[in-house]
Structures are given as C-alpha cells and as structure tokens.
Amino acid sequence: AGLLHYDRIEAQPVLAHSEIVQFQGYVPQVFVEPTVLHYILKIVTATRTESEFKCGISTRGSLALKTASQAAALVSGRAFVIPDDVNKMVLPVLAHRLSLRRPTADPMEERHII
C-alpha cells in the first residue's frame, strides 16, 4: 500500500503544550449563571425521563457538559457561558453516554434522537 495524499501533510503547531495547559486552567474560571446551570439540569433530566434512552446522563456526564460549555465560551472569547455554548456541546459530550432502547443502524437517526 502506497502513501495517501494526507500522509505527506506537515502541520505546524499553533499553540505550545504549555499554552494549552494554561488555557485549560482558565476553563473553571468561566462564569456559569444559575439559569444556565438550570438549563443543563433540564437537558440531563430529559435524558433520564425520555423513553428513547435506556438510562439517562449521570452526574459526571452533567459536570462534563458544564465544563465543555465553559471551554466553548472561553474559545468564543467570553468569560461567561450562554445557552448556545451548552447547545454546541450537548452532542459531542453526551452522545457516547446515551444508549437507545431500540437499536438503529442509521447514525444520523441516532444523533437526531439525541
């Protein structure tokens, strides 16, 4: 098997490892208003009560959604979380944590349900 075209791509880092670690330290400092925390709780509760899922999101999963939302806000240049940050992070954070009651062969259908 020969090399594929992307095997020859040389990427240059845009941030040093130390800078990434520094930014990670800022994430817990991003403010989350109580109404946004309530919004996260509503999403998590919905996964626990929706009949499509075998079981809902755990406490650890809800904390992961909060942290990812804080990171999304930081990447967007804000020191506070808005509901759009939460919405952006729901699928990437929660999709692998949820199991559907009925199996589906179509990943797009599964994402739509989630």
N, C-alpha and C positions, 0 to 999 in steps of 0.2 A: 504494500500500500504506500502510495506516494504522499507527499506533503499536501495538505489542503491550503488554500489561499490564506486562511486566517492563521496558519501555523507560522507565517513569516511576519506577522504584525508585531511591531515593537511598541510597547506602551511606556510612556513616561509617567511617573507618579505626579499627581497634582498636590498631594499633601504628604508630609513625612509622617512616619508612625507616631512620633511624639505629638504632632499636631492633632492627629485623630484621637489619641488618648486625652489630650487637652479638651477637645470638643465634647467627648463623651462625659467628661466631668461637669460640663455645663448643663447637660440634659436634666438632672434632678432639680436644677435651679429654675427651670422654666415653670412659670406660674400656671396652675390649673384652677380655674374658678369653680366654686361649688356646683354651679349649674352644669358645667361641662362634666364634672365628676358624676353628677346625676344622670347625664346623657349616657355616659359609659355604662353606668349601672343598668339603665334601661335596656341597652343593647345586650348586655350579658344576661339579664333576667329573661329577655325574649328568647335567647338560645336555650334557656333552661325550661321554658314553658311551651316552646314551639314543638308540635308533634312530629315535625320532619326530622328532628335530631334524636339520636339515641340518648345522649346526655348533653348537658349544657357546658358552657365555659366555666372553668374553675376559677378560684380566687387568683391563682397565679396567672392565669390567662388574662383576667381583667387588669391585673397590675402590668402585664406585658403590653396591653393595649394602651394603658395610660402612659407608660414610658415611651412607647413608639410614637404616640401622639405628641409628647413633649419634644422628641427628636425631630419630628416633622415640622413642628413650629419653629424650632431652632434653625433648621435648614432653610426655612422660608424667611428667616431674618427677624423672627418675633420672639419676645421673651414671655409670651403667654400662648396658651392653647385655645384654638377656636374649634367649633364643631366640625368644620371641614377637615381639620387635621385628623380628628377621630375617624371621620368617614374614609379618608385616604388610607388609613392603617387597618381598618376592620378586616378586609380580605387577606392581606399578607400576614397579619398576626393571628387571626382566628381560624382561617380555612383548614389548616392541618390539625387543629384542635377539635374539630367537629366531625362527627360521623353521622351520615344519613341513615335513617331507619330502612329505607328501601334503596337497594343498590342502583346505581345509574352508570352506564358506560360512557356517557357524554360528560366530559369535564366542564363544558360550558354550562350545562344544566345544573351541575353541582354548584358551580360558582354563583349562578343566578339564585339558587335557593338560599345559599349562604348570604 
